[in-house]
Amino acid sequence: MLGPGCFLGEDCLRGRGIRRTSAAAVTECRLLRIERDVAVRRLGQVLPFCDALLTHLLIRTTDCEASLSDQLLYPSEQRLARLLLRLCRLAARDGDQAVFSPKLTHEALAEMTGTTRSRVSSFMSKFRRLGLIEYDHALKVHMRRLAEFIGHEAGGLGCPPRAVRT
């Protein structure tokens, strides 16, 4: 999940010809394409560019570690709730609600969570029944309620789990 000002495709800086990842936009976005040789030159010449890329790479590494930990330690329902809270950091906010428009598909959420679409549909129905989310034309997440549901503060998603699943 990337937000404004993030880098995409930084693997090309290593000179690999084969792409290992792909990306899909879930909201309207603008991209600036920088050719590999121009980017490599800028790394040596423009310190702010180098700092921004390094910061981005460190954040991505931390996010990857957190995602792997989520897969190993949390059941899929809790992974979905944690994913929704992480997405809230990038969404338009209205007080305690984050609004995703257009609504994220269950297929996309399943892929990001590492579970099936049918399980995501079941969890989303449960979340809606519990008043944690609303959705019609847009998905609205009640961040505080959802955070309380999974037992974390809304801003403290990096906290270790309270109990390890076996």
KEKE-3310 file (N, C-alpha, C; in steps of 0.2 Angstrom, whole numbers, plus 5000, padded with zeros to 4 digits):
npx = (5004:5004:5006:5004:5018:5026:5038:5039:5043:5056:5065:5071:5082:5092:5096:5089:5081:5069:5052:5047:5036:5020:5008:4992:4981:4970:4963:4961:4976:4992:5007:5024:5036:5052:5067:5078:5093:5093:5088:5098:5109:5104:5103:5117:5119:5109:5105:5092:5083:5090:5089:5075:5072:5079:5072:5060:5062:5066:5054:5046:5053:5050:5036:5035:5040:5031:5019:5023:5024:5010:5004:5009:5006:4992:4975:4964:4953:4957:4968:4962:4955:4966:4972:4962:4963:4976:4975:4966:4975:4979:4967:4953:4948:4935:4933:4932:4930:4935:4935:4932:4932:4931:4923:4933:4936:4930:4938:4951:4954:4955:4966:4976:4975:4978:4969:4953:4941:4928:4929:4933:4921:4912:4918:4917:4904:4901:4908:4901:4888:4892:4894:4906:4910:4903:4894:4889:4889:4901:4915:4915:4925:4924:4936:4940:4932:4934:4948:4947:4940:4949:4958:4968:4976:4971:4982:4992:4997:5008:5010:5014:5005:4992:4990:4998:4993:4990)
npy = (4994:5010:5028:5045:5053:5041:5029:5018:5002:5001:4991:4990:4997:4989:4983:4972:4963:4957:4959:4957:4961:4968:4981:4989:5002:5008:5019:5035:5041:5049:5046:5048:5044:5039:5036:5022:5025:5038:5039:5033:5041:5053:5048:5049:5063:5071:5074:5076:5068:5055:5053:5053:5041:5032:5032:5028:5015:5009:5010:5002:4990:4988:4987:4976:4966:4967:4963:4950:4945:4947:4937:4925:4926:4930:4927:4926:4934:4944:4949:4955:4965:4973:4976:4985:4995:5000:5004:5015:5025:5030:5035:5046:5055:5057:5064:5051:5042:5033:5035:5025:5027:5024:5009:4997:4981:4964:4954:4961:4964:4952:4947:4955:4952:4939:4928:4920:4926:4923:4921:4934:4941:4936:4940:4954:4956:4952:4963:4973:4971:4972:4985:4991:4994:5002:5000:5005:5014:5018:5013:5014:5015:5013:5019:5019:5010:4998:4996:4994:4982:4973:4975:4984:5001:5014:5020:5012:5001:4993:4985:4971:4955:4950:4937:4922:4914:4896)
npz = (5000:4995:4997:4994:4987:4987:4981:4967:4960:4962:4962:4949:4950:4954:4943:4938:4925:4925:4932:4948:4955:4955:4953:4958:4956:4968:4970:4962:4954:4951:4942:4941:4929:4930:4921:4923:4922:4924:4937:4944:4942:4948:4961:4965:4964:4969:4985:4992:4985:4986:5000:5001:4994:5001:5014:5010:5006:5018:5025:5017:5019:5033:5032:5025:5033:5044:5037:5035:5048:5052:5043:5049:5063:5065:5064:5049:5050:5059:5052:5041:5048:5053:5041:5035:5044:5042:5029:5031:5035:5023:5017:5014:5027:5039:5053:5065:5055:5040:5023:5009:4992:4975:4982:4990:4982:4987:4982:4980:4993:4999:4992:4997:5010:5011:5010:5006:4994:4998:5012:5016:5012:5021:5034:5032:5032:5045:5051:5047:5053:5066:5067:5064:5051:5036:5021:5005:4992:4995:5005:5022:5036:5053:5063:5076:5083:5076:5079:5092:5092:5088:5098:5099:5099:5088:5082:5084:5076:5075:5086:5095:5094:5106:5109:5103:5089:5087)
capx = (5000:5008:5003:5007:5026:5030:5041:5036:5047:5063:5069:5074:5089:5097:5097:5085:5076:5062:5049:5045:5030:5015:5004:4986:4978:4963:4961:4964:4983:4997:5013:5030:5041:5059:5071:5083:5099:5092:5087:5104:5113:5101:5105:5123:5119:5103:5104:5085:5081:5093:5086:5068:5071:5081:5067:5054:5064:5066:5047:5044:5055:5047:5030:5035:5041:5025:5015:5025:5022:5003:5002:5011:5003:4986:4970:4963:4948:4961:4972:4958:4954:4972:4973:4958:4966:4982:4972:4963:4980:4979:4961:4950:4945:4930:4933:4934:4928:4939:4930:4936:4928:4927:4924:4938:4932:4932:4944:4957:4955:4957:4973:4980:4975:4980:4964:4949:4935:4922:4930:4933:4914:4909:4921:4915:4897:4901:4910:4895:4883:4894:4894:4913:4910:4897:4896:4884:4893:4908:4916:4916:4927:4924:4943:4941:4928:4938:4954:4945:4938:4955:4962:4974:4975:4970:4988:4997:4997:5015:5010:5014:4999:4992:4991:5000:4989:4994)
capy = (5000:5016:5034:5051:5054:5035:5026:5011:5000:5003:4985:4991:5001:4984:4981:4966:4964:4954:4962:4953:4963:4972:4986:4991:5008:5007:5026:5039:5043:5052:5043:5051:5039:5041:5031:5019:5028:5045:5038:5031:5047:5057:5046:5052:5070:5075:5072:5075:5062:5049:5053:5051:5034:5028:5032:5024:5008:5007:5010:4996:4984:4987:4985:4969:4962:4967:4959:4943:4943:4946:4931:4920:4927:4932:4923:4930:4940:4950:4952:4960:4971:4977:4979:4990:5001:5002:5008:5021:5030:5033:5036:5052:5055:5062:5062:5044:5037:5034:5033:5023:5028:5018:5004:4991:4975:4959:4951:4965:4964:4945:4946:4959:4949:4932:4923:4919:4931:4921:4923:4942:4943:4934:4945:4961:4956:4952:4969:4978:4969:4974:4993:4993:4997:5003:5001:5006:5017:5019:5009:5018:5012:5017:5017:5018:5004:4993:4996:4991:4976:4969:4975:4989:5008:5015:5022:5007:4994:4989:4982:4964:4952:4949:4930:4919:4908:4890)
capz = (5000:4994:4998:4991:4987:4988:4975:4965:4954:4964:4960:4943:4952:4955:4936:4936:4919:4926:4937:4953:4959:4951:4957:4955:4960:4971:4970:4956:4956:4946:4942:4937:4927:4930:4918:4927:4922:4927:4944:4947:4942:4953:4968:4967:4963:4973:4991:4995:4981:4989:5006:5000:4992:5007:5018:5007:5006:5025:5027:5014:5022:5039:5031:5023:5040:5048:5034:5036:5054:5052:5040:5054:5070:5066:5060:5044:5052:5062:5047:5037:5052:5053:5034:5035:5048:5038:5023:5034:5035:5016:5015:5016:5034:5042:5060:5066:5049:5034:5017:5003:4986:4975:4987:4988:4981:4991:4979:4982:5000:5000:4990:5002:5017:5010:5012:5000:4994:5002:5019:5017:5012:5028:5039:5031:5034:5052:5053:5046:5058:5073:5067:5063:5044:5033:5014:5000:4987:4997:5011:5028:5042:5060:5065:5083:5084:5073:5083:5099:5091:5087:5104:5098:5098:5081:5079:5086:5072:5075:5092:5095:5096:5113:5110:5097:5087:5086)
cpx = (5004:5003:5006:5014:5030:5033:5038:5041:5055:5068:5073:5081:5094:5099:5094:5081:5069:5059:5046:5038:5026:5011:4997:4984:4971:4960:4964:4971:4987:5004:5018:5035:5048:5063:5076:5090:5099:5091:5094:5109:5110:5103:5112:5124:5114:5102:5097:5082:5083:5090:5078:5067:5074:5076:5061:5056:5064:5059:5045:5046:5052:5040:5030:5036:5035:5019:5016:5023:5014:5001:5004:5007:4996:4981:4967:4958:4952:4966:4968:4957:4960:4974:4968:4960:4972:4980:4969:4969:4981:4973:4959:4947:4940:4929:4936:4932:4933:4935:4934:4931:4932:4928:4929:4934:4935:4938:4951:4959:4957:4964:4978:4980:4978:4975:4959:4944:4929:4923:4930:4925:4911:4912:4918:4907:4896:4903:4905:4890:4885:4895:4901:4914:4903:4899:4890:4888:4900:4909:4918:4919:4927:4931:4943:4938:4932:4944:4952:4943:4944:4960:4968:4972:4975:4977:4993:4997:5003:5015:5011:5007:4999:4992:4993:4995:4993:4991)
cpy = (5006:5022:5039:5051:5047:5033:5019:5009:5000:4997:4986:4994:4995:4981:4974:4968:4961:4957:4956:4955:4967:4976:4987:4997:5006:5014:5030:5041:5046:5049:5048:5045:5042:5035:5028:5023:5035:5044:5037:5037:5052:5055:5048:5059:5074:5071:5071:5069:5055:5048:5050:5044:5030:5027:5028:5017:5005:5006:5003:4990:4983:4985:4978:4964:4962:4963:4952:4941:4942:4939:4925:4920:4928:4928:4928:4935:4946:4953:4957:4966:4976:4980:4985:4996:5004:5006:5014:5026:5033:5036:5043:5051:5060:5060:5055:5039:5039:5031:5031:5023:5028:5013:4999:4985:4969:4955:4954:4964:4957:4944:4949:4956:4942:4927:4923:4925:4930:4923:4930:4944:4942:4939:4952:4961:4956:4959:4974:4977:4972:4982:4995:4996:4998:5003:5001:5008:5018:5015:5014:5014:5016:5014:5015:5011:4998:4991:4992:4984:4971:4970:4980:4996:5009:5017:5017:5001:4990:4985:4974:4961:4950:4941:4927:4914:4902:4886)
cpz = (5000:4995:4994:4992:4988:4981:4973:4959:4956:4963:4954:4944:4953:4948:4934:4930:4920:4932:4942:4956:4953:4956:4954:4960:4962:4971:4964:4959:4950:4947:4938:4936:4927:4927:4923:4928:4925:4934:4947:4947:4947:4960:4970:4967:4968:4979:4994:4991:4984:4996:5006:4998:4997:5012:5016:5007:5013:5027:5024:5017:5029:5038:5029:5029:5043:5044:5035:5043:5055:5049:5045:5060:5070:5062:5055:5045:5055:5057:5043:5041:5052:5046:5033:5038:5045:5032:5025:5034:5028:5014:5017:5023:5036:5049:5062:5060:5044:5029:5011:4997:4980:4980:4985:4987:4986:4989:4980:4989:5002:4998:4994:5008:5017:5012:5006:5000:4998:5010:5021:5017:5019:5033:5038:5033:5042:5054:5052:5051:5065:5073:5066:5056:5042:5025:5010:4993:4988:5003:5017:5034:5048:5063:5072:5085:5082:5077:5089:5098:5090:5093:5103:5097:5091:5078:5080:5083:5073:5082:5091:5096:5103:5114:5103:5095:5085:5080)
residu = (MET:LEU:GLY:PRO:GLY:CYS:PHE:LEU:GLY:GLU:ASP:CYS:LEU:ARG:GLY:ARG:GLY:ILE:ARG:ARG:THR:SER:ALA:ALA:ALA:VAL:THR:GLU:CYS:ARG:LEU:LEU:ARG:ILE:GLU:ARG:ASP:VAL:ALA:VAL:ARG:ARG:LEU:GLY:GLN:VAL:LEU:PRO:PHE:CYS:ASP:ALA:LEU:LEU:THR:HIS:LEU:LEU:ILE:ARG:THR:THR:ASP:CYS:GLU:ALA:SER:LEU:SER:ASP:GLN:LEU:LEU:TYR:PRO:SER:GLU:GLN:ARG:LEU:ALA:ARG:LEU:LEU:LEU:ARG:LEU:CYS:ARG:LEU:ALA:ALA:ARG:ASP:GLY:ASP:GLN:ALA:VAL:PHE:SER:PRO:LYS:LEU:THR:HIS:GLU:ALA:LEU:ALA:GLU:MET:THR:GLY:THR:THR:ARG:SER:ARG:VAL:SER:SER:PHE:MET:SER:LYS:PHE:ARG:ARG:LEU:GLY:LEU:ILE:GLU:TYR:ASP:HIS:ALA:LEU:LYS:VAL:HIS:MET:ARG:ARG:LEU:ALA:GLU:PHE:ILE:GLY:HIS:GLU:ALA:GLY:GLY:LEU:GLY:CYS:PRO:PRO:ARG:ALA:VAL:ARG:THR)
# end
